[in-house]
Structure formats: structure tokens, C-alpha cells
Amino acid sequence: MPGALVALAERLQGVCLGRGITVAVAESCTGGLVATTITEVPGSSGYFLGGVVSYANSAKETLLGVAQATLAAHGAVSAQVAVAMAAGARARFGVDLAASITGVAGPDGGSDEKPVGLTYVGLASGAGVEVRRLQLSGDRVANREAAARAALEWLIAEGEAIG
Amino acid sequence: MPGALVALAERLQGVCLGRGITVAVAESCTGGLVATTITEVPGSSGYFLGGVVSYANSAKETLLGVAQATLAAHGAVSAQVAVAMAAGARARFGVDLAASITGVAGPDGGSDEKPVGLTYVGLASGAGVEVRRLQLSGDRVANREAAARAALEWLIAEGEAIG
């Protein structure tokens, strides 16, 4: 894993273990990169319960409970789906914080309305679900890493705010 | 991702797209490394539906349907749990092939009976579920990569056999 991402995962672990916060993730375009980074750090099982890589729409429905109507109305890369993924992960894993990521990593799959790099990151906590929109500008690998970084940084900030 | 793993993911993609085979994964000790590697290859959405990172036992039960009694009787790192994880992933994602990985990556968590490096890899197909036992000898990062490699190589071989 990229060292900068692992350093963020180490910070997140310190925040969560110190405050008794549990975490899960729901990943689409990052394909498991956030979960892989988090679990590269020994001791991560103390706060990280797991994740879902919901690459296909069917997986978003079955594994995370995203409504078919939401996917049909807004598309897989949308604020609405990011919110539903985060809420679904928080409920199914039974955690304090769940982050979600859905985006167009590229090189294919972009459109005028949803260009390569468009990414939504969601965060579900006891206070509800928030979503942020990113427009990334790298290649596939860089976009995935930037999206993972955004999710990890948001989890750290939220964990510190809870504490 | 390590280049050798990505090269295996590219081979798997070629095998699966050419034969119309769909794939999912259920990962414990590898923490999402197999899913991340698979999805680093553009076009992977053509055959890879997704994965579950079932790091906690509760996630193995809730997300993959592993029986609590199986976990209690054999422990999370066992042939029985690897079988149940692969079967659960195949059913929930509705795929042709599902691989599972559960092991003691280290540096902590080892015991006389289940030392660091003990890893079970499962593979569920239409013919049933098989499991293999590995005793890896590296550090945490090396053990995770070796386990991911074993799963990818097995998926490739099974895909070629189906075709």
C-alpha cells in the first residue's frame, strides 16, 4: 500500500482505539483499497469490523440494501447512492462510523454528466449521513488513492470530533 | 498494488471475460487485498461483482451467513469457516466462482495450534466448495500478499478448468 495512506490508517487506528469507536467501509470505485490500507496496520481488528466492495449494482442492493429505485433514478455514481451505501454499511456492520465511496475511476465509464474522476464520499454516524463531492483529475490508480485518502481523512476528523 | 499480483488479476480477467465467468471474494486476513488488486485492472467490472471484508466474526455471520456455531466450534481461522465464507459469498453475490481467505497474518494472534501464517483459502463453484491449507512464513505484509496470490492463482486455474 502507498505509505501515505498507511500513515493515515495508523492515525485513524489511534483515534478509534483511544475512543472506542468502531468503523466499517463500503467501497465501489476504490475496490477495497480503504479496507486493505486499514487492515495493513497490526491491531486494526480492535476497531475495524469490515467492509463491502460493492462493485456491481446488484451487490450494492444485496449486500448494502441500496434501493434499486435509487440506483435507477440517480445512477451508481451519485450523492444519493453514496448516502445509502454508508447508511447500509453502518447498519449491517453495527458500527459507529461507516464511510462509503462511489466514483468514476477511469479510464472508461465517464460521460459529460459524470466525467472520469467524479467521486462521492459518504460518512454515516449516529448524527446521520453526510456526503461530499470530489472531482479528481488523475489516472485510475491516482484517483483511487485520492478517494481513499479523502475517506480516511474524513473518518479521522469525525472520530476526533466524536471523542 | 504489487505488480506480480496485478499481473495475476489481468490473467484472471482475461480468463473470466473470455468465458463469461463472474467472480466475488470473501476476505478476512487479506483485508480487501484481493478485491483491490482485481479492481485495479480497467474493465474488471465486466466479471467482478464485489467482495466482503469480514474482519470481525460478527461480519462473517451477518454479511456472509457463517454460522455462529461454526465459528465457536472451529475458530475464525479454520477450514470450516473458509468453506462457509466462500459458499456465503457465492450465494450472496450470485456468482460462478467465489474465493475466501482466512488466516493469521501476524505479528499478533498466533498460538501453538494456529501459528502466524496459518491460512485457509476456499473456492466455491457450481461443483461445491474446496479448501486448501497454507503455512506461510513471512511477515504481515508478505503473508497477506502470498495468501492473495494463492487465491488469484486458484481462481485462474478454476476458471480455465470451467472453460
Interface residues (C-beta under 8 A of the other chain):
Chain A: A24 V25 E27 C29 T30 G31 G32 L33 V34 A35 T36 I38 T39 E40 P42 G43 S44 S45 F48 L49 G50 G51 V52 V53 S54 Y55 A56 S58 A59 T62 L63 R92 F93 G94 G106 P107 D108 R140 V141 R144
Chain B: A24 V25 E27 C29 T30 G31 G32 L33 V34 A35 T36 I38 T39 E40 P42 G43 S44 S45 F48 L49 G50 G51 V52 V53 S54 Y55 A56 S58 A59 T62 L63 R92 F93 G94 G106 P107 D108 R140 V141 R144
